[in-house]
Amino acid sequence: MPEERKLVTVLFIDVVGSTSMGEANDPEVVRAVLARYFEHMRAIAEAHGGTVEKFIGDAVMAVFGAPRLHDDDAERAVRAALAMREGMEALNAELAVHVEARIGVNSGEAVAAVGQGEQALVTGDVVNVAARLEQAATANEILVGPLTEQLTREAIDYAGREPLAVRGKAEPVTAFSAMRARTAVPEQARGLPGMRARLVGREHEMHLLLETFERALKDRRAQLFTIVGTAGIGKSRLVGEFLARVAGQGEIVVRRGRCLPYGTGITYWPLMEILQDDLGVRLADGRHRAPELLADRLEVLLPSREGRSAIESRAAVILGLQEAGDALPDVSAARLPAELGWGMRRYLEAVATASPTIVVVDDLQWADPVVIDVLAGIVERSLDVPLMIVTVARPELLEHQPGWGAGRTNAAVVDLEPLNDTETRTLIGRLLDVEELPDDLRSKIVARSEGNPLFCEEFLRMLIDEGRLIREGNHWRALPGTTEVRVPESIQALLAARLDGLEPDVKQLVLAASVVGERFELDQLGALGNLQDAEATIGRLERTGLIVEDRESGRRDAYRFRHLLIRDVAYSSLPKRERADAHEAFAGHLAGAAADRHELTEILAHHADRALDLSLELRLSGDLLARRARLALGWSLAAAERAIDRQDRPAAGSFLGTSALASEALGGGVEGGDAARLALLQARLAGLRGDYLTARRGLTDATRLAEEARRPDLAAAAQHALAGVLVFSAGGPSDDQELERAVSRAIALYDGIGDVGGRLSAELLGLERLFGAGELTEMIRRGRELAQTALSIGEGGRAAAILTRLASAAEWQGKPALAESLLEQGEALAVQNGLRSTLLLARFYRLRLHWMRGEFEAVESGARDVVSDAIEEGDGNLALATLRLLGETLMEEGRFADADVPLAKALEASEASGDRWSRTELLAFRARCAAELGDIVAAERLLSAAEEMLRQSDLAGRSVFDTALGTVRRLEGRLEEAEAAFRRAVDLIRSTEYWWWSASAVPLVELLVEVGRREEAAALFIDLEQVFAATGYGLREQERERLRRELLSRPAVSLSSAGKRRRAPTKT
């Protein structure tokens, strides 16, 4: 027998007193009485639309909702129970006996197997609980479960009951005692096939939309208009009417994109659809025509070529035409969302410059936060273009994004309220084109629609489908007696009842489509089962109004559900076994039919995950489970890798959860390569979360698994990732050695498989070790070789990133001319390749040069701009580094309270990201600020934290720490300890190629002068001045000028006497 999942209500009634009746009466009399009782109860159940499934001893079990589901099944069941209780009195009088009944009623989801003769076999917990409620009831009592009470509380009066301890249930069951119906006749409603009416009751919202578009045209500034409302309230109808009205105002460009409801992984889908809409690209076109169309479109939009390549590369990534690593080699995963957002903004600005443009984004409540940020950035930064962005969302959007649209003069959020009674009556008249519905019928539809246009339309659909509202020429007429309208308690119940009334083949097509999603194509449905004559059936389904042609897709035989809730209800009615089969079949079809499977990775992972998850719920096993586990493992690993590359931690965690589940299901059947890949991705995710210890262990395991599986590509990736983790987390000599080994192994493995790009990336990590050790000449030499190699293989973007990084090494080596030359080379390549992130990094390095030269005003103004741009780009590391530089600059100016503000922000960012590269310095800088401001207690606490973060290999970090320690000790008057700390700071760096030792030596010279050791101070001062003269840097010029005077004028004092004269105040 075919099965379906249904929301049903089960009724159990049992006779109380049948035993004593049997003792007092002849067996034939007892049999006749019970037969009459069964007959009477069956008649009552069937009169209320229920079906008697079985007789068990003296008990009767009736089901409401199977085989045919009604929107008010729960109320029917409770009313039937009340009628049965009342009927017992008449039955006793008729048969001259005295028996009573106890009744239990419960609602819930069940699996219904529908057989011949409209019989149904219902199974599920809902049945067991109904039986337990009946057993717990007293004589003549009707006990109902919590869902039944919830669905019928407006129609039935209930009395409270203490929760019941029910056998087989871990928790007590909430129960209610049904007393009476509130009305003698049920208040019901039904509905109608789809008809379209002119917009009703939205004049104010339409005026706001039109006014906002006029403002976009007049002010030439992006405008945001968000329409929020519950499902079915009329959001899409309002947008459609608005677009129809502005269409007559000239050449208006309209582009649309929608957010998919799957929740993870389809990060850029709405942006991709907007671009596809603008280019006229279809999914089936794949990567063949799209690049040419994109290039041609940009040539038209940007004839001057300025910035065209940068926009094109980012648009190509959004469209899935290129991998981010290939198109944007200088963009880290952390900065990728901001880069793509910039490209999307510039693209739409170009479109809007050519023609006034309206962009519609549907179902924003399902948008990834990245898309939210992109849209917000477009609205905030798009100037001098007539652009309007219309977003449509359910109320959940404002629950997750409470600040959406707030605080902006160019943004508005409108909450669509339900229609009032007059407007709903108007809507009914427009849907039917006449006003000939009986007044009482119209009033019931108006009352039960609750101002929701979808509810209203669905009520009328059911009336037409059932033949109670018929068309005669141009008129609609209600049949005599059509005054009762069965009204569902929720739209889900309404739609479930609507679906249950479809012809079997039409309903089967709806169920298949629900697996695909909101939008589907006819050939996709053919992959989901034996659907007879689907082409003819789809026409009948379309006429029901449940689906409509998907004209937005521009494809033949493309359809969409008229409302997504219809799809959700249809999907929930499928048995889990059928859902699992359908998801697996559709994943296979989609993978085989798509021109480019890569861009559908997350969708394929979703279907594979659902097939596996449902199979595990059903406790399937054997070859079927193994096949689905392997499918889920493959696609979830691919989706997780994409999520990690874009630093989408939640999505990556979700996909890897599926991967782990699939691996567990496979047991020993997981292939070595998949096991290694899973371990690698889990470790990379741990690194993203800042759990470096777990990441290091995991990457070591991943390397071992990859080697056992003979997968050098995975082993190289694991060692490469391990080196990246060690750069930020190494804490001692052994870690430094491990870092060198990891880089060397990664390079050797990349060489073995001929991956030149991988080798370059690994070698670049090796340069960071040289930088930390102060081996700057070697770093620059190797880096230039890497840049040349990158250029020789056409990797101009990588060369730009390498040369720009080397500029920093030249700066710290005290060679500003070389630094300027390297920056110019890197910037030229970055411009040539459209690498905005590299250009932003070059701006930071130029700020550092200003700082070294003592040009603090230029640093302060420029740093704030770089921080803002870095945040916009999503480059947290650069924002952190620039905040640190700003704090250092303010410290150099003696503005310690001001300096602590950016330093605190940078420290917060460092702790949030798990960064250890800057943590010691940030804590040390803040310790100095606290001490200079008199808060020695805070300074000591910060120094202690900084010391815990020290890495022996980080010479610069150790020097900064000792300098801060010396400063604090000097302020405390502990001058011997201060001198020791200052000397460590100088000696650590003086042995390297950092010019910075000379600046670090300034406080030591000051201390030596202070205690009267002028000759020693003068000798050190001459050395550091020679360094400053050689570099041309002007840092600490005032301090150095003051030292020149002090060396000639200050009298000698002892350390002890100096200490007594200089004591810093303390703060508790």
N, C-alpha and C positions, 0 to 999 in steps of 0.2 A: 504494500500500500504506500502511496506517496505521502511524504511527511512535510510538515511545515511547523515553524515556531510561531506560536500565537500567544497573545495576552488573553487568557481565559479566566472565567470565574466558575469555580466548582462548588456545588451544593450537595451536602450529605444530610439526609433526614432518616431518623431511626425511631421506631415505636418504643415507647416506655410503657411497661405493663403487659407486654405480650406473654410473659411467662405465666403470670397469674391468670390471664385470660385462658391460656392453654389448659391450666389445671381445672378451670371451672366449666370448660365447654368441650364438646365433642370435636375430635380432630378435623372432621369435615367442615364443621362450623368455623373453626379457627382458620382453616385454609380459605374458605369463602370470604371471611372478613379481611384476611391479608390480601387476597386477590383484589377485593374491592378497593382496599387502601392503596395498593400499588397502582391500580388503574386510575384512581383519583389523583394521586401525586403526579403520575405521568401526564395526565391531561393538563394539570396546572403548569407543570414545567414547559410543556410544549406550547401552551397558550401564551407563555411569556417568551417564546423563542428559544427555549432550551432543548437539550436532547438528553434523554435518559440513557446513560451508558450501560449501567448494570444494576442488578439487584443483589445485595449481599445479605443473606439472612433476612432480617426485618428492615434492613437499611436500603435506601434508594440513593444512587449517585447520579446527579444531573450535571451537565456541562453547558455553560453559556459561552459561546465564542468558537465552538467547533461543532460541526464542520464549517458553519458560516459565522463569521465574526460580525458583530454589530458594535457601533460606537458606544452604546450604553449597556453593554452586557452585565456590568456589575450591578447597575440599578435594576435591571430585569431580574437578576438572580435574587436580590434582596426582596423585591416585590413578590417574587414567586414564593420565597420562604414565608413572608407574611401571609400570603394567600393560603399556603399549606397549613400554617398554624390555625388560621381561621377555619379552614376546611375540615379540620379534625373534629370540631364541635358538630358540624352538620353530619359528618360521617358517623360519629358516635350515636347521634339521634337516629340516623337511618338504620344502623345495624344493631341498635339496642345494646351497645357495649360501651365501656369506658376505657379508652386508651389515650395516651398523650404522646407528644413527639418532642424531640430535641433536634436542633438544626445547627449545622455549621456551614459557613460560607467564606470562601477565600479566593482572592484574585492573585494572579501571577503568571509568569511565563511558563509555557509547557510545550512539549512536542506533541503535535496531533497527527496521527496516522489516519487518513480519511479513506474509508473503504466504500463498498457498494451500499446502496440504499441510504446514503447520507448518514451513515454511522461513523463514529470517530472514536479511536482509542487514544486517550490522553494520558500522558505520563509526565511526572515532574514533582518537585517538592510541593507545589501548590496543592496537589491532590492529598498528599500525606497530612499537610497542615489542616486542610478542610476537615478530614476525618477526625483529627485530634480535637479540633474545635467542637465538632458535634459530640464527641465523647465527654468533653468538659462541660457542656451546657446542662443546665437543669431542665426539668420537665417544662415544656412549652416555651423554652428560651431559644432565641436565635443569636448565636455568637458569630461575629464576622472578624476577619483579619484586618490589619492596618491599611493595606492598599485598598481593600473593598470600602472601608469607611472613608478613606480619602477621596475616592472616586464618586461617592454617593452622599457625602455629608450635606450637600445642598438640597437633597431630595428626601432624606431619611433622618428621623430623630433617633439619636443613640444615647445610651447610658454608659458611663464608664465602667470598666471592670478591672480588677487587679490583673497584672500580667500573669500568664498561665505557665506553669512548669510543664512542658510537653515532652513526652518520651521521644528520644531521638534528636532533640534540639538542644544545642549547647546553651543558648540564651532563652530566657522566658519570652513567650509570644504575647505581644500586645493584642488585646481583644476588646471588642465593643459589643454591647447588647442592643440589638435592633428593637426599637419600641413601636414606631409607626411611620407610615409615609406622610410626608407633609402635604401632599396633594393627592386627591383620588385618582387623577389622570396624570400619567407621566408627562413632563415637559420635554419634548423631543424635537429634533430638527434633522433635516436631510439636505442633500445638495445636487449640483448640475454640471453638464459637460462644459468645457472651457469656452468662454466668450470674452471678448475684449470690449471694455467700455472706455469712454473718454475719462480723463483724470477727474476725480471728485475730491473736493474738500482740501485741496493743497494750494490754494491761491497764495497764501502768505509765504510758504516755502518756495513756490515758483517765483514769486517776486524777488525773494532774497537771492535765488540762483541767478536770475537774469541781471539783477543789480550787481552781483559779484562779477559776472562776466563783463559787464560794462566797465566796471572799475579796472579789471585787468586790461581792457582795451585802452582806457583813458590814461591810467597811471603807468602802463607798460611795466607792471611788476607782477610777479607770480602771486596768484590768489589760491587759497586752499578752502574748499567747501566740503565738509563732512556731513553725511546724512546717516544718522543712527536710528535704528528701530528694530523691534522684534521681528522674527521671521514672519513674512506674509503681510507686513503692515503697509507695504506699498513703496518701498525704497526704489526698487528697480523701475517701477512704473513712473515714478516722479522723474528719475534721471532720463528715461526714454522720452518723456514728454518735453523735458527741457531741451534735449538735443534736437528734437524735431522743431522746436520753436526757433532756436538760434540758427538752424540750417538755412533759413531764408535771409540771413543778415550778410551774406557774402561768402567768400571762400574761407570756410572754417575747417581746420584740420581736427579730426576726432580720433584719438587712439585709446585702446582699452587693454587692460590686463586684469587678471584675476588671481587671487591668492587661493592656493589649493588647501583643502581641509586635512591633508594627511598629518601636519604638525611639526615634521623634521625633514630636514634635508632639502625641501624644494625652495631653497633660500631665495633665489633670484627669479623664480618663475614669472611673477607679474611683470618684472622689468623685461624679461625675455619676450613675453607676449606683446608688450608695447612696441619693442623694436621690430618684432616679426610683423606686427600690424602695419608699421610704418614702411617696412621694406616690401611687404607683400609676400613674405616667406611663409611656407607651410612646413610642418614637421616632416612630411615625407620628402621634402627637398633635400634634407640633410645638409651636408657641408659643400655641396656641389655648386649651387647657384648663389647661395647666401653671401659668400665673400665678394663676389662680383657685384651683387646688388648693393651691399654695404658700401663698397668703395665708390660705386657710381652715385649713390645717394649723398655721401659725404662730399663728393666733388661738386655736386649741385649746391649743397647747403653751405660749404666752406670753400669757395673758389680760390681764396687767397692762400690756402694750404696751411695757414698758421694754426698750429695745434691739431691739425687733422689726423696725423699719425697717432698721437696719444689717444684721441677719442676713438679712433678706429680700433686700436688694440684692445681697449677696454670694452667696447661694444662687442668685439669678437669673442671675448671671454664670456660675457653675459649670454650671448647667443649660443655658446658651446662650440664655437668654431675653432677655438684654440685653448690650450691649457694655460692657466695663469702663469705657470713657471716658464713657459715658452714665450708668451706674449709680453709678460711683465717680469723679466728676470730679476730686476732690482727691487721688487715689491715683496716684502715678507708676507706670510699668511696673516699676520696680525693687521697689516695695513691694507690688505686686499679689499675688504668691504668699502673702505673710504675711497680707494682708488676707483673702484667700479662706480661708486656713487658720484664721484666727480665726473667720470666719463658720461654717465647717464644724464647728469645735469647739463653738461655742455652740449650733448646731443639734442636734448629737448629745447634748449635755448636756441640752437641753430634752426630747429624746425619752426619754433615760434617766431623767430626773426623773419622767416619767409612768409608765414601766414599765422594769424591768430589760432591758437591751439588749445584744445580741451583734452585732458588726459583723465580717463575714468579708471579707477582701481576698485574692483569689486571684492567684497568679503574680506575687508581689511582686518577683521578680528582674527583671521588665521595667518596674518603676515608674520614673517620672521622679524625679530627686532632690527635686523640689518636693513630690511626694506623700509621699516618705520623711519629709521635714521636717514636713509637715502631720500625719502619723500620730504622729511622735515628739512633736510639740507637744501633741496631744490626750492622749497617755499621760502626759506630764509635767505638764500643767496642769489636767486635768479632775479636780476635787475634788467630793466630796459627791454623787456620782452612781454608781449601780450599772451600770458600763459595762465591757464586755470586748471587746477587739479581737483577733481571731484572724487572723493572716497566714500564708499558705501560699506557700512558695517553694522553688525549686531551690537547690542549693549555690552557684550563681553569685551569689546575693544577698550572701552573707557574703564573697565575694571582692571585690565592689565596695563593700560596706558592712560592713567588719570590726567596727565598733563597734555594729552594730545590736543593740539590746536589752541591751547591756552596761552595767554600772554602775548599774542601776536596780533598786530593790527590788520594783517592781511590774511587772517584765518577766521573761519566761522564753523561752529558745530551746531547742527540742527537735529533735535530729537523728534522724530515723527510720532505724534500722539495718535491714539485710535480715533477713527471717525466718530462724529456724534450721530445720534439717531437719524436726524434729518439727512445727513450726508450718506449714511448707509442706505436709507430708503432711496435716495437719488441713484446710488450705485446700482441697486437692484433694478430700478427702472431702466437705466442705461444698458445694463447687461442684457435685459430682455427686450429692449426697445419699446416697451409698452408699460402701462400701469395697471394691468388687468389681474394681478395676483389678489386673492382674497385678503382683506385687511388683517384678519387674525393670523393668516399664514405669514404675511409680510412682517407683522409685528414680532412673531416668534423668531423669524430669521434675524431681524434687527437686534433683538434682545440677546440672542445666543451668539451672534457674531462678535460681540464685544468690540465693535469698531475695527475689526481686523478684516481688510478686504479679501484676503485669502480665505478666511473662514466663510465669509459671505458667499464667495464664488463657489466654494466646495459644497456648501449646503444646496445651492441651486443645481450644481452638477448631479448630485445624487437624486434629486427629484426628477430630473430629466432621464437619467439612466434607468430609474425604476418605472418609468412610464407614467408617472403621476403628474408630470408637467409636459404637455405635448405642444408641438408647433402645428398651427393650422394656417397656412399661407404666411403672412407677415406677422402673425399674432401667436402669442403663447397663452395656453389655457390650462388651468389646473382642473383635474378631474374631480367630479363630485366626491366629497368626503376627504379631500386633501387638506385637512386642517391640522392633523397631528404631524409634527416634524421631529424626528428623532435627532437629538442634538448630542454630539460627543462631549465629554468632559474636557478633552484636550485635543489639539490638532493632530497629535499622533494617533489617537483613537479614531478620529475622523478619517484620516488617510488610510489607516489599516482597514477600516470598514469599506472604504472606497476600493482599495485593491482587491479585497476579498470578493467583491461583486463582479470582477472582470471574468470574461470567458477564459477557460483554462489556458489556451495557447497564448492569448494576449497577456495574461498574468505571468506566464513563464518567461515571456520576453522582457517584461518589466524587471523580474527578479534577476535575470541575466545581466541586464543593463546596470542594475544597482551595484554589481560587483566591479564593473569598469569604473564607475564614478559618476559625477554630475553630468559630464559630457561623454558621448560615446558615438561610435560609427557602426553602421549596420554590419560590416564585415567582421568587426570585433565580436559581435554577439554570436556570429556563426562559430567562433572558436570555443564557445562556452557550453556546447552541448548540441543535442539533436533537436534543433528548433525548426520544425517543419514550416516551409514556405514563409520564412522570416520577412521577405520583402513585402508580401501581401499583408502579413500580420502587423508590420510596423505602421502601415497606413491606418489600420483600425485602431491601433494604440494611439496614434497621433490624433485621431478624431476624438478620443476620450478627453483630450486636454491635459493628460498627465505629462506628456512630453511635447516639445515643439521643435521645429527645425532650428538647428544651430547656425543661423545665418552669419554670425560673427566669424565662424571658422572659415567661411568661404569654400567649404568642401561639400560635394554632393554626398547624400546619405549620412550627413552628420546631424545629430540630434542632441538635445539636452533635456533634463528633467525640468519641468516648469518651475518647480521649487525644490530646493535641495532636501527639504524635509520629506518630500515624497520618496526620494531615493533612500533616505535613512530608514524610513519605515519599511520599505520593500526589502532592504538588505537585512533588517533585523528579523524578518519573517522566514528567511532561508535557514534551514537546519545547518548546524555547524559543519557537518560532513560535506554537504553540498557547497557551502561557502569555501571550504578548504580546497575541494576539487576545482571550483571555478577560479579561485585565485591562482592556483598552479597552472591551469590551462591558459588563463589570460596572460600570465607572465611569459609563458612560452610563446604565445602568439605575438605579444608586443616585442619581445626580443628578436623574433624572426622577421617581423614586418617593418620595424623602424629602420630608416636609412642610417641613423647614428644612435646606437644603443647607449653610448657613453652619456649623452645628455639626459637620458631617461633612467640613470642609475638609481636615483632615490625612489622613483616610482616602481621600478622593478624590485627594489629591495623591500618596499612596502608590501607588494603582493606576495613575495616569497615569504616574508615574515608572517603575514596573516595565514598563509597556508600551513606553515610550521606550527604557529602558536595554536591554531584551531586543532591541528592533528594531535598535539600534546594534550590539549584539554580533553580530547576524545579518547586519550590513552591508546592511540593507534601504535602499531609496531611493525617490524619486519621491513621488507623492501620499500614499501610505500613511505614509511616514516624516514628511512634512510635517504631516499631520493629527495624528499622535501627538505630535509636537513641540509643536504649538500647544496641544494638550490639557494636556500636562505643563507648559508654560510658564505657562498661565493659573492652574492649581491650585497650582503650586509658588510662584508669586508671592503668591497669596492666603495660603498657609500661612506663607510667610516673613514677610509683614507681621504676621500674628498672633504669630509667634514673637518678632519684634523688639519688638512692643508689650509683650510680657511679659518682655523682656530675656532670652530663652532663646537665648544665642549659639550653642551647638552645633546646635540644631535649625534656627535661621535660616541658619547656614552650610551645612547639608546641603540645605535647600530651595533656597537660592540657587545651590548647585552644580548642582542639577537645572535650574534656570532658565537658567544659563549654558550648560549642555549642550544644552538645547532651542534656545536662541538660535543656537548654533553649527550645530546640525543644520538650522535654518531658513535660515541664511545671510542673504541679502538679503530673506528673506520675513518678517522680524520687523516687526510694525506699530510705528509711531512711539511710540504710547502705551505699549506693552509694553516697548520699549527704554528709554523714560524711567523707567518704573516700576522696571525692573531696576536701572538706574543709581542711582535714588533709594534703593532698599532696600540695595544694596551699600554705598553711602556711609553710610547710617544704621548699618549693622552695623559699619563701620569706626569710626564715632564711638563706638559701644558698647564697642568693644575699646580705646578710647583712642588710636587712630591718627587724630588730628585732621587731620594734613596730607592724608592720603588721603581722609578724609571731606570736607574742604573742596573738594578738586579734584573729587571725585565728585559733590558736590551742585551745583557749578557746571556740570558736564557734564549732570547730570540736568535742571537748569533749561533749558539750551539745547535738549535733546532734547524736553522737554515743550512748549516754545514752538514748536518746529518741528512738533510733532504737534498743535498747537492744543489742548493740554490744560492750561488754566489751573489746574485743581484740583491737578494734579501739580506744576506750576510753583510754586504757592503752598506746597505741602507741602515742596518742595525748599528754597525760600527760608526757610521757617519752621525747617526742620531746620538750615540753614546758620547762622541766627541763634543757635540753641541751641548749636551747636558753638562759635561765636565767643564766646559768653558765658564759656565755660570755657577757651578757648584763645587769645583775642586777646592780642597781644604788643606792640602799638604803635599810634600814631595812625591809621595806615592801616587797621589791623584794626578799630579802633573805628568808623571811617567805613564800613567794609564792613558791620559789624554794623548800623549805622543804616540803611544802604541795604537790607540783607536784610529787616529788620523792616518798613520802608516798602513794599518790593515785595510782601512777603507780605500785608500789610494791604490794599494796593490790589487784589491778585489775589483775596483772599477777598471783598472788597467786590464785585468784578465778578461773582462767582458766588453772591453772597448767603449766604455762610457766616459767620454772626455769631459762632458759637462759635470758629471758626478765627481770626477777627479778634481776639477777646478774648485767645486764647492768645498770639498774636503780639505784641499790645500789652503783655501782661504781661512778655514777654521784654524789650521796650524799657524797661520800668521798671528792670530790673536794671542797664542802662547808667547810668541816672540815679543809682542807688544807689552804683555804683562811683565815679562822679564827685563824689559828695557833694551832688548837687542834690536834697536831701530834700524841700523844700517842693513842688517841681514833681512829684516822684515821688508824694507823698501826694495832691496835687490830681488828677493824672491817674488815680491808682489809685482814688480815690473815684468818679470818673466811670465808670471801668470797672466798678466794683462795682454802681453804680446801673444801668448798662446790663444787666449780668448778671441783676440782680433783675427788670428790666422784661421780660425774655424767659423768666423762670421758671428761670434758672440759679442757684438759691440756693447750690449747692455751689461754683460758681466764685466767687461773691461772697464766700463764707466764706473761701476760700483767699486772695483778693486782700486782704481786710481784715486777715487775720492777718499777711500779709506786710508790709502797711503799718505794722503795730504795731512791727515791727523798725525801720523807718525813723524812726518817732517816737521810739523809745528812743535811737537814735544822734543824733537831732537835739536830745536833751536835753529832751524833753517827755513825762515819764512819765505824766502824767494823760491826755494824748491817746493814748499807747500803751495804757494800761489800757482806755480807752473803745473803741478799735479791737479790742482783744483780746476784750472782752466781746461786741461785735457779731459778730465772727467766730465766737466760740464758740457763741453762740446759734444762728446759722445752721448751724453744724456739727452741733450736737445735733439740730436740726430735720431735717437731711438725713442723719443717721446717718454723719457723716464722722469716723471715728476718727483718721485720719491728720492731719487739720487740728487736731483737739484735741490730739494729741501734739505737733505743731509749736507750738501755743500754749503748752504746758507748757514747751517749750524757751525761748521768748521770755520767759516769766515768770522762768525761771532767770537769763536774761541781765539782767533788771531787778534781781533780787536781787544779782547780781554788781556792777552799777553802783552799787548802794546800799551795797556793802561788806558784805553779809550772806553771808559766805563759808560758814558752816556749813550754811545752807539750800541753797546751791548744791551743795556737795559731796554731801550726802545725796540731794538731788533729781536731780542729774546722773547718778548711778549707776543710779537707777531709769529715767530716760529712755533711757540707753544700752541697758539691758536690754530695754526695751519696743521701742526702735527696731530692735534686732537681731531681736527676735521678729517685728516687722512686716516685716522685710526692707528697711528704709529705711537703706541704708548711708550716704547723705549726712548724714542727721540724726544717726546714731550718730557719724560722724566729727566733725561740728560740736560735738556735746555732749562728746566726748572732748577736743576742743580747749578748750572752755570750762572743763572740769574742770582741765586742765593750767594754763590761765591763772589759775584761782582758787588753785591750790596755789602757783604762782609768787608771786602777790600776798601769800601768807602766808609766803613765804621758804622753802618746802619744795621746793627745787629737785630733789632726788633723786626725791621722790615725784611731782613734776610731770612729770618726763621719761618716766615710765611711760605715762600716757595719751597724751602727745604722740607718743611713738614708735608707739603703736598707731594713732593717727590718721594719722600720716605713712605707715605701711605701707598703710593702707586707701586713702589718697590715691594712692599710687603704683600700687597694684593696679587701681584704677578708672580711672586716667588723668586724674583731677581735677587742675586747675591753680588752681582758685579759692582754695584754702586752702594750697597747697603752700609758697609763699614764707613766709607767717606761721608755719607749723609748723616749717619749717627754722630760721627766725630765733629762735623761742621755744626750740627745743632748743639752738641756739648759745648763747643767754644762760644756759640751765641748765648747760651744759658749762663755760662760763667761770666762773660763780658757784661751781661745784664744783671749780675749779682746773684743768680740762682745756682749756687754751688751744688746743692742737693740734686737738682735736675741734671746738672752737668755730670756729676759722678754716675748717676743712673744711666745716662746716655753713653758715657764712656765704657761702662761695664757691658752694655749691649753691643757696642761697637767691637770691643775686644773679643766677644763671643763669635762674632762674624768674621774675624780676621782669617785670611788665607795666607799661608807662608809664601806661596808663589806670587802673590799680588804685592809687589814691592811698592807700587804707588799707594795702594791702600794702607799698607803698614806705615809708610812715611806720613801720610795725612793723619793717621791715628796718633802717631807719636808727636806730631806737631800740635795737635789739639790737646793731647795729654800734657805736653810741656807748657802750653798756654794756661791751662787750668791750674797746674801746680805753681806756676809763677804768680798767678793771681792769688793763690792761697798762701804765698810766701814760702813755699817749699822749693827753694831755689836750686838746691843740689839735685833734687829729683827732676826739676824742670830742665836743668842743663843736660842731664843724662838723656832725657826724652828727646830734646832738640838734637843732640848729637846723633842719636840713633836715626832720627828722621833724615838728617843730612847724609850720614854715612851710607844708609841703605840705597839712596838714589845716586850718590856721587860715583858709585862704582858702575853705574849704568850710563846709557847715552842720553838720559833725560836731562835737559837743561834745567829742569825744575829744582834741582838741588840748590841752585843759587838763590832762588826765591825762598826755599825752605830754610836757608841759612840766615836770612835776615833776622828772625826772632832770636836766634842763638847769638848773633852779633850784638843785638840790643841787650841781651842778658849779660854778656861779657862786659859790655860798656858799663852797665848798671853796677856791676860788682867791682869795677875798677881794673879789669884785666885788659887794658887798652891795647897793649902790644899784640896780644893774642887775637883780640877783636879786629885790630887793623889788618893783620895778616890775612885773616879769613875774609874780611871785607874787600881787600884788594883782589882776592881770587874771584869772589862773586861778581864784582864790578867788571872784571875782564869778560866774564860770561855774558853779562848784560850788554856790554859794548859789542861783543861779537854777534849776538843775536839781533840787536837793534830793538829789543823789547823794552817797554817802559813801565812794566809792572812794578808797583811799590816804589815809585820814584820819590814820593814824599818821604817815606820812611828812610830811604837811602840818603836823601839829602839831609834829613835830620841827623842820621848817624855820622855823616861827615862832620857836622858841627859838634856833636857830642864827643867824638873821639878826640877833639882838640880842647874841649872845655871842661868836661866832667871830672871831678876829683875821684880818687880811688876809695872804695869802701870794701869791707870784708863781706863775705857771703852772709855771715850771721847778722851783721848790722843792717845789711840791705834788706834781709828778710824781715827784720823787726819794723822797718819803715814802710814796707809794702805788704799790706794785708787786705785781701778782698773781703767785702762784706759777705755774709752768708744769708741764705734765704731758706726757710723751712716751709 
